[in-house]
Amino acid sequence: MERPAPPRTEIRDPIHGAVALDLYEKQVVYHRAVQRLRGIRQLGFSHHPFPGATHTRFIHSLGAMHLAGRAFDQCFRDQPFSSGSRRRALRHCVRLAAVCHDLGHAPYSHAAEFALPPLRALGLRCYAPDAVAGRLDQRAHHEDYTIGVLTQTDLADTIRRTFPFGPEHVAALINPHVVVGDDFFQDGEFDLRPLLSQLISSDLDVDRLDYLVRDSYYTGARYGQIDTNWLVSSLSRHVDEQGRVCLALDERALYAFDDYLVARFHMFLMVYFHQKSVAYEEMLRRHVEEGVAEGGFRLPADFDAYLDTDDAWMWGRLRHDPARFARRICTYRPYKVVFEAHQTAEASALRQRADILQAAEIDVIRTTLRGRMLMAPNPSKPAIYMVSSNSPNGRARRLAEASRTLHGNEAGVTISRLYVAPESLDVAREQLQDVWRPRSLL
């Protein structure tokens, strides 16, 4: 006998309205590992240039879960699953992957990742050994912590006793290196893992479809206003030459996809790469790196201890730390831009200018940020396709080849900057006056 669908509850979201959870999903959403994300800002230090940007990774994760359910329903609207319970299990799995995809983020998101230990220290047991052998002694990524929290804390037990699948199935949709030892994602003759993984991580995933609109709303920047509803309602599936079930987009939404690419690109330039928030991130990075070099600071490798870290935890440490960058962060005295260059050709002069400043005994922070329209191509991963709903033979081609916006824009943009302490700004400008006339993008 199939288990009846459980009653639902709703969480109010300013972006999507009522976000529905059933009683099974609530067991995960209200677990401390997910609730921890209430204490981590989605945009790190972006609330300095954009005071409204105080939203958290928790509400973003709920939004991604909501879109994952909608996207699943759209992609499989005409798919006759082997049973209703089979459909619900796969839908639950992709929604849990969406709400859990950010579990491993460090305090202040990416800025504190420099304090993560080597991957080997985490003792992860669900990766394919060959896939990670080359980076066991390299610094772990936040995604590694996501997989660890999912599979090696009591969150794993919650998932096992609540759903007809395990935490490794959820993790497998977040990271392709996670080994699944059964045919859970198989329904009939097709393996649905490729498409479900693309809903979580791809160039058209629910993560991006949520954070662009959400970040635009909370920062007040209008660049991220995309037609999410039209994009989601235009999703479909396509079986590629290798027999993989892949994500597809109806060709009628091609211009909406182009607008989405441009919106994301401009959000990187004007919001995510903003010079002030980057300054704070770089100061925290320098503080963390100096602490690690002195053996005094590491984020814990133990996953349960890691769940006790968030922005407030980090801020508490910074407030009582006499180190120079900790003091600057806590007293709101960020480094200032003294040089900024765009595109690779101009960025090649960055080292020359940094050397000039260092020769004058001026401390300098050097950054190079790169924004791309799409992820770097990976032949081993399935592509996203554009399909024609009006074509009798189901004509399909790769979405990256169909996009008008991508033609001539594959390289993206590079922004390079040099930062110095505000009290050194005038002297630094004098040192660079023969090679640069001050200008700024932002």
C-alpha positions in Angstrom: 0.0 0.0 0.0 1.4 3.4 -1.0 1.9 5.9 1.8 -0.6 8.8 1.6 0.7 12.3 0.9 1.3 14.1 4.2 -0.4 17.4 5.1 1.5 20.5 4.2 2.6 23.7 6.0 3.6 27.0 4.5 6.5 29.5 5.0 6.0 33.0 3.7 8.7 34.2 1.3 8.8 37.7 -0.2 10.0 36.3 -3.5 7.9 33.2 -4.1 5.0 33.8 -1.7 3.9 30.7 0.1 6.6 28.0 0.1 5.0 24.7 0.9 6.6 21.9 3.0 5.1 18.6 3.9 5.6 17.0 7.3 8.4 14.8 6.0 10.3 17.7 4.6 9.9 19.6 7.8 12.0 17.0 9.6 14.9 18.1 7.4 14.2 21.8 7.2 14.0 22.2 11.0 17.1 20.1 11.6 19.9 22.2 13.1 22.1 21.7 10.1 19.6 23.5 7.9 18.6 26.0 10.6 22.3 27.0 10.9 21.9 28.7 7.5 19.8 31.4 9.2 23.1 32.6 10.7 25.0 32.9 7.4 24.3 35.9 5.1 23.7 35.0 1.5 26.0 37.8 0.2 28.7 37.9 2.9 29.8 41.5 3.3 27.6 42.9 0.6 25.4 44.5 3.3 28.1 47.2 3.5 27.5 48.7 0.0 23.9 47.4 0.0 22.4 47.8 3.5 19.3 45.7 2.6 21.4 42.6 1.7 21.0 40.9 5.0 19.1 37.9 3.7 20.4 34.5 4.6 21.3 31.2 3.0 18.4 29.7 4.8 15.7 31.6 2.9 17.6 31.2 -0.3 17.7 27.5 0.2 14.0 27.4 0.9 13.4 29.3 -2.4 15.6 26.9 -4.3 13.7 24.0 -2.8 10.4 25.6 -3.9 11.7 26.0 -7.5 13.1 22.5 -7.5 9.6 21.1 -6.9 8.2 23.3 -9.6 10.9 22.4 -12.1 10.5 18.6 -11.3 6.8 18.9 -12.0 7.4 20.7 -15.2 10.1 18.4 -16.6 8.0 15.3 -15.8 4.6 16.6 -16.5 3.9 13.9 -19.1 6.1 11.2 -17.6 4.2 8.0 -16.5 6.3 6.9 -13.5 6.1 3.3 -12.4 4.1 4.4 -9.3 2.9 7.5 -7.5 5.2 6.7 -4.6 8.1 6.5 -6.9 7.4 9.9 -8.3 7.0 11.4 -4.8 10.3 9.8 -3.7 12.3 11.3 -6.6 10.6 14.7 -6.1 11.3 14.7 -2.4 15.0 13.8 -3.2 15.5 16.7 -5.5 13.8 19.1 -3.2 16.0 18.0 -0.3 19.1 18.4 -2.5 18.0 22.0 -3.2 17.4 22.9 0.4 20.6 21.2 1.5 23.0 22.4 -1.3 24.5 25.2 0.8 24.9 23.3 4.2 28.7 23.4 4.0 29.2 27.1 3.6 31.6 28.6 6.0 30.9 31.9 8.0 30.7 34.8 5.6 30.3 32.3 2.8 33.4 32.1 0.5 35.6 34.5 2.4 36.4 32.1 5.3 37.0 29.0 3.1 40.7 29.7 3.4 40.5 28.3 6.9 39.1 24.9 5.8 41.4 21.9 6.5 42.6 19.5 3.8 40.0 17.2 2.3 41.8 14.2 3.8 40.9 15.5 7.3 37.2 15.2 6.7 37.2 11.5 6.3 34.4 11.5 3.7 33.3 8.0 2.9 30.9 8.5 0.0 33.2 9.8 -2.7 34.5 7.7 -5.6 38.1 7.2 -4.5 39.5 7.8 -8.0 37.6 11.1 -8.3 39.1 12.8 -5.3 42.5 11.0 -4.9 44.3 14.0 -6.5 43.1 16.6 -4.0 43.1 14.8 -0.7 45.9 17.0 0.6 44.4 20.1 -0.9 42.1 22.5 1.0 38.5 21.2 1.2 35.7 23.0 -0.5 32.4 24.1 1.2 30.7 21.5 -1.0 32.8 18.8 0.6 31.4 19.9 4.0 27.9 19.9 2.5 28.4 16.2 1.6 29.9 15.4 5.0 27.0 17.1 6.9 24.5 15.3 4.8 26.0 11.8 5.1 28.0 11.8 8.4 25.9 13.7 11.0 22.5 12.9 12.6 20.9 14.6 9.6 21.7 11.4 7.7 19.7 9.5 10.3 16.8 11.9 9.9 16.7 11.4 6.2 16.9 7.6 6.5 14.1 7.2 8.9 11.8 9.7 7.1 12.2 8.9 3.4 12.5 5.8 1.2 16.0 6.8 0.2 19.2 7.7 2.0 21.4 10.8 2.5 23.8 9.5 -0.2 21.0 9.9 -2.8 20.5 13.5 -1.8 24.3 14.1 -1.9 24.5 12.5 -5.3 22.4 15.2 -6.8 24.7 17.9 -5.3 28.1 16.3 -6.2 28.7 13.9 -9.2 31.5 12.1 -7.3 29.2 10.7 -4.7 28.7 6.9 -5.2 25.2 5.5 -5.1 25.2 1.7 -4.9 21.7 1.0 -6.1 19.3 1.9 -8.9 17.2 4.5 -6.9 17.3 7.0 -9.8 16.3 4.4 -12.4 12.6 4.4 -13.4 11.8 2.1 -16.3 14.6 2.1 -18.8 15.9 5.6 -17.9 18.4 6.8 -15.3 17.1 10.2 -14.1 20.1 11.2 -12.1 21.6 13.4 -14.9 18.6 15.6 -15.2 17.9 15.8 -11.4 21.5 16.8 -10.9 21.2 19.5 -13.5 18.3 21.0 -11.6 20.6 21.4 -8.6 23.9 22.4 -10.4 24.1 23.5 -14.0 23.9 26.7 -16.0 20.1 26.7 -15.5 19.7 25.4 -12.0 17.3 26.3 -9.2 20.1 27.9 -7.2 20.7 30.6 -9.8 17.1 31.0 -10.6 16.5 31.9 -7.0 19.5 33.8 -6.0 19.5 36.2 -8.9 15.9 37.5 -8.2 16.5 37.3 -4.4 19.8 39.2 -4.4 18.3 41.8 -6.7 15.4 42.3 -4.4 17.4 42.7 -1.2 20.3 44.8 -2.7 17.9 47.1 -4.6 19.9 46.4 -7.8 17.5 45.7 -10.7 20.0 43.7 -12.9 18.8 40.3 -11.6 15.1 40.7 -12.5 14.6 37.6 -14.7 11.5 35.9 -15.9 11.8 32.9 -13.5 8.2 31.7 -14.0 8.6 31.6 -17.8 11.9 29.8 -17.6 10.6 27.2 -15.2 7.4 26.6 -17.1 9.5 26.1 -20.3 11.7 23.3 -18.8 11.6 19.9 -20.3 13.8 16.8 -20.8 15.8 15.3 -23.7 17.5 12.0 -24.1 21.0 12.7 -25.6 23.2 10.5 -27.9 24.5 8.6 -24.9 21.0 7.7 -23.6 21.2 10.2 -20.7 18.0 12.0 -19.6 19.1 15.7 -19.8 17.5 19.1 -18.9 16.0 20.9 -21.8 14.4 24.3 -22.5 11.7 25.0 -25.0 13.0 27.3 -27.8 10.2 29.8 -27.0 12.1 30.7 -23.8 15.4 31.2 -25.6 15.2 35.0 -25.3 14.3 34.7 -21.6 17.4 32.5 -21.2 19.5 35.1 -22.9 18.1 37.8 -20.6 18.9 35.5 -17.7 22.6 35.2 -18.8 22.9 39.0 -19.1 21.3 39.5 -15.8 23.6 37.1 -14.0 26.6 38.7 -15.8 25.6 42.2 -14.7 24.9 41.1 -11.1 28.5 39.8 -10.9 29.9 43.1 -12.2 27.7 45.4 -10.2 26.9 43.5 -7.0 29.0 40.4 -6.4 32.2 42.1 -7.5 31.4 45.4 -5.8 34.7 46.9 -4.6 33.6 47.5 -1.0 32.3 44.0 -0.3 35.3 42.5 -2.1 37.6 44.7 0.2 36.0 43.2 3.3 36.2 39.7 1.9 39.8 40.1 1.1 40.6 41.5 4.5 39.0 38.5 6.1 40.8 36.2 3.8 44.2 37.8 4.7 43.2 37.6 8.4 42.4 33.9 8.0 45.5 33.1 6.0 47.8 34.8 8.5 46.1 32.9 11.3 46.4 29.6 9.5 50.1 30.3 8.7 50.7 31.0 12.4 48.9 27.8 13.4 46.2 29.7 15.2 43.1 29.4 13.1 41.3 26.5 11.4 37.7 25.8 10.9 36.9 22.4 12.5 37.1 19.2 10.4 34.5 17.6 12.7 31.1 18.1 11.1 29.2 18.5 14.4 31.6 21.1 15.6 31.4 22.8 12.2 27.6 23.2 12.7 28.4 25.6 15.6 30.1 28.1 13.2 28.2 30.9 11.5 28.6 34.7 10.9 28.0 35.6 14.6 30.6 33.0 15.7 33.2 34.5 13.3 32.3 38.1 14.3 32.7 37.2 18.0 36.2 35.9 17.2 37.1 39.0 15.2 35.9 41.4 17.9 38.3 39.9 20.4 41.3 39.5 18.0 44.0 42.2 18.1 45.2 41.3 14.6 45.3 44.2 12.2 42.7 43.0 9.7 40.3 41.9 12.4 40.5 45.4 13.8 39.8 47.0 10.5 36.8 44.7 9.8 35.3 45.4 13.2 35.9 49.2 13.0 34.6 49.4 9.4 37.9 50.7 7.9 38.2 48.7 4.7 41.0 49.0 2.2 40.4 51.3 -0.7 40.8 50.8 -4.5 43.9 52.5 -5.9 43.9 50.7 -9.2 41.3 48.9 -11.3 41.6 47.3 -14.7 39.2 45.4 -17.0 39.9 42.5 -19.3 43.0 40.4 -19.5 45.1 42.7 -21.5 44.9 45.5 -18.9 45.1 43.1 -15.9 48.6 42.0 -17.1 49.9 45.3 -15.7 48.6 44.5 -12.2 51.8 43.0 -11.0 53.9 45.9 -12.1 51.8 48.4 -10.2 51.7 46.1 -7.1 55.5 45.9 -7.2 55.7 49.7 -7.3 53.6 50.0 -4.2 55.4 47.3 -2.3 58.7 48.9 -3.2 57.4 52.0 -1.5 56.5 49.9 1.6 52.8 50.2 1.0 50.8 47.1 1.9 48.7 46.1 -1.0 45.9 43.6 -1.6 45.7 42.3 -5.1 42.5 40.8 -6.5 41.4 39.3 -9.9 37.8 38.4 -10.4 36.4 36.6 -13.4 32.8 36.4 -14.5 31.6 34.1 -17.2 28.3 33.8 -19.0 28.3 30.0 -18.5 30.3 27.4 -16.5 33.5 26.2 -18.1 32.5 23.4 -20.5 33.0 19.9 -19.2 32.6 17.1 -21.8 31.9 14.5 -19.2 28.8 16.3 -18.0 25.5 16.2 -19.8 24.6 19.3 -21.7 21.4 21.4 -21.5 19.4 21.3 -24.7 17.0 23.5 -26.5 14.0 21.7 -27.9 11.2 22.7 -30.2 7.7 21.9 -29.0 6.4 22.6 -32.5 8.8 20.3 -34.3 7.3 17.0 -35.3 10.6 15.2 -34.9 11.5 16.7 -31.6 14.5 18.7 -33.0 17.0 19.5 -30.3 20.4 21.3 -30.1 22.7 22.4 -27.3 21.4 25.4 -25.5 24.9 27.0 -25.4 25.0 26.8 -29.2 21.5 28.3 -29.6 21.9 31.3 -27.4 22.4 34.6 -29.2 23.9 36.2 -26.1 26.8 33.7 -25.9 28.1 34.3 -29.4 31.2 36.3 -28.9 30.9 36.5 -25.2 32.2 33.1 -24.0 35.3 34.6 -22.4 33.4 36.7 -19.9 35.1 39.6 -18.1 38.1 40.1 -15.8 38.3 42.8 -13.2 41.6 43.3 -11.4 42.1 45.7 -8.5 44.7 46.9 -6.1 43.6 47.9 -2.6 45.6 49.8 0.0 44.8 51.1 3.5 42.8 54.4 3.3 45.6 56.2 5.2 48.0 55.2 2.4 45.7 56.0 -0.5 47.2 59.5 -1.4 50.7 58.2 -1.3 49.8 55.2 -3.3 48.2 57.4 -6.0 51.3 59.5 -6.2 53.4 56.4 -6.7 51.2 55.3 -9.6 50.6 58.6 -11.2 53.1 58.1 -14.0 51.5 54.8 -15.0 47.8 55.3 -14.2 45.2 58.0 -14.2 42.6 57.2 -11.5 39.4 55.7 -12.7 36.8 53.3 -11.3 34.0 51.2 -12.7 31.8 51.0 -9.6 
